[in-house]
């Protein structure tokens, strides 16, 4: 249904790039048929005030640096605005890049290219052909990749620190316990790692019966938004589908893939006895595999 760099337009079926690094809206849009264009433009309009504040911040920092350099005779302070500007140059450039892309799409968009019933994605067709019980595998992706990468980097740095410290110790070390404080950060990491990765994986086991034996339905995504939770954020989607008996169900979930948006069709696996118990593959670290091995 999706790839790391593009998704399929739910209206015309053409590939739509995911502008993860250069977009300020988090809303992809189709320049051919206009899907999601209004939402992307509205999301970008909300960033205009932030971009103005950034420009004022750079100007204010430049005035402060000029004043401080004149009072302290340290010309190096003039480089502070340059350094600050270099850090925030990417989001500013992304804002204008997205604005130009939206303006160009509004001139070239052709709503007649939209299909009344876009063809079903081949990946969804393959899910229909699978027999139950389905083969479920662990999917290593999303935030787990970032956390595991940070964990591996921290472990490597810890071993490097231990190696360098041991190499500099005198040969006649008075007591072996003097190197024990070095292992305290490693012990802390080993305690945090299960809480961050292992616990979510174990918690995700509740979705295993639904993916393996649940009924399959195709849902339409009704809304997508980025929810700020403290210093972290996540993508939240709402979707609706009908059971095999015609019962309408509305539900919501986290999108761990950050690649599901409004009007898209996603697979949903539900309990036929209680359809409120349902899940979609983008909300779990488990995946359905067609490979018997």
C-alpha positions, 0 to 999 in steps of 0.5 A: 500500500505504501513505500518509504518515499511515496504513497498511492493517491486514493483518487487517481491512483498515481504515486504521490511523494512523501516530502518528509524532510522538505515539507512543512505541512505533513500533508502530501498532495497529488498535483494531478487530481488535487487530492489533499491539496486544500488540507496541505494549503491550510496546514501550510497557512498555519506555519506562516506565523511561525516563519515570521517569528523565526525571521524576527528571532534572527534579526533580534539575535543579530542586533544583540550580537552586534551590540555585544561585539561592540562592547566586548571587542569580540568580532567572533560574536557576529557569527552567532546569527550566522550559526543560528540561521544555518540551523533553522535554514532547513525549515525555512527553505522547506516552507517556501519549497512547499508553498511553491509546490502547492502554488504550482499544483493549483495551476496544473491540477485536473480534477477530472483525473480522479476516478469514482472507484480507484483500483484496489492496491495489489497489496490489499488484493493479496491480503484478500487471498490469504487463508486463515490462520495468517502468518504474522511476523514482527515488523522492525520499523517506525520508532523502533529503528530510531530507538534501536539505533540510539541504543546501539550507538550508546553501547558502542560509545560505552565500550569505547569509553571502557576500552580507553579508560582501561588502556590509560589505567596504570598496570598496578591498579590498586583495586579492580572495583575502581572501574565499576562506575564506568558500568553504571551507564551501561546498566542504566541503558540495559534497564531502559532498553526493555522499557522502550522496546521490549514492553511495546512489543509484548503489549502488541501481542494483543493484536496477534489474534486479530491479524491471524484469525480476524475478519478482513475489511477495508476502511476509509481514513476520515481524518489524520492529524499530528498529535503533540504529546509533551516533547514527542508527537505521533500521527493519529488517524480515524477510519470507518468501515463496515463489517460483513453484516453491514454494521458501520464501525468507526475507530481510531489508531496511531499510525506508526508508519506516518504514511496514512492520510485522509481518503486512503483505503486501509485494511482492518482486521476485526473480531466478528463477535465484537467489531469494536476490537479491531486493528490496522497494520499501520498501528502495530509492529506486527505484519502479515507475511505471505511467505511460508518461511 
